[in-house]
Amino acid sequence: MQNYKMTIAYDGSRYSGWEKHDNAEQTIQGKLEAVLSLMVDAPVNVIGAGRTDAGVHAKGMVANCQLETRKTPEAIREYMNHYLPEDICVRDVRGAAERFHARYNAMGKTYQYTCYVGDLKPVFNRKYCYIPEEKPNVERMKQAAEYLMGTHDFASFCGNSRMKKSTVRTVDQIEITQNGSFLYLTYHGNGFLQYMVRILTGTLLEVGFGKRTPKSMVDLLEAKDRSQAGFTAPAKGLTLLKVDYSNQVNG
């Protein structure tokens, strides 16, 4: 058995998230496992670097799995892309160290949230961005983001009310940029809680709408209360861009 590391891109619009459950055929993990199981004629367990929610997209999700096959990594990639649906693409397959684990070895992730703030309808991008009802003040959003960066207890930004593990995370980058009619919020951190990026985005947008002050982020962090934070931005605007690994386990 050889361990393989895979980099995967997908349009999450019609899927109920990454993680396989009862309706496995409508999950990214379920689709990957079905194709690989067909290829090796045996059950295959695909381990993802994280669990993107229903409707969330990815350009650089990383996964690993154990396979017994004579196919080269390039042939595995070609086989998978031939049989996977058109909204899932395996960008890269390579042999990995036996102990490489896509989730446990991940050191950081980069997510990007896209908003459309133009005057006309984004007809061809509508499935991949959120269109707020009003245009936010970007400078106020940038000021608020400064308070959110660093190591904090992000319980106020966690969508799982039954979370028993630590809600402390380190977010070392929140970059807010505008390119034409598109507003991008790019986040990098050592890990993110359920819905965390979308709640952070909704809260920062509320700052941009003048409903909150930038400095109120300090009180939000101290409150550790989800009900005090902003709305959860829609899933369709969120994309996982990249997962970080150290050179020792990078496959």
Helices and strands as residue ranges (DSSP letters): E 2-10, G 24-26, H 28-40, E 47-48, E 57-67, H 73-83, E 88-95, E 108-116, G 126-128, H 138-148, E 150-153, G 155-157, E 168-179, E 182-189, H 196-208, H 216-223, G 226-228, G 235-237, E 238-244, G 247-249
